[in-house]
């Protein structure tokens, strides 16, 4: 799979998750004030999640380098799996920082 195809598929997947989260957020935003007040921390967290998805989609769209080699992506996937540091390692990968 070419890197650009991979990035396009990743963006599609993130967009699908964003749509689901947006739908839930809209439903929660329409709750009665008393009910909404009880769930306010969770609602705010959901909105932050949607914002983070948007940021990640933007990063993928703008930093998906055609020059990436499949082996480089494989190394990053192994690194992310071993460290469990998904956010930081994928952020580094998107910015082209794939060194060990």
Protein Blocks (a to p, Z undefined) as FASTA:
>chain_A
ZZklmmmmmmmmmmmmmmmmmmmmmmmmmpcfklmmmmmmmmmmmmmmmmmmmmmmmmmm
mmmcfkbcfklmmmmmmmmmmnopmmlmmmmmmnopabZZ
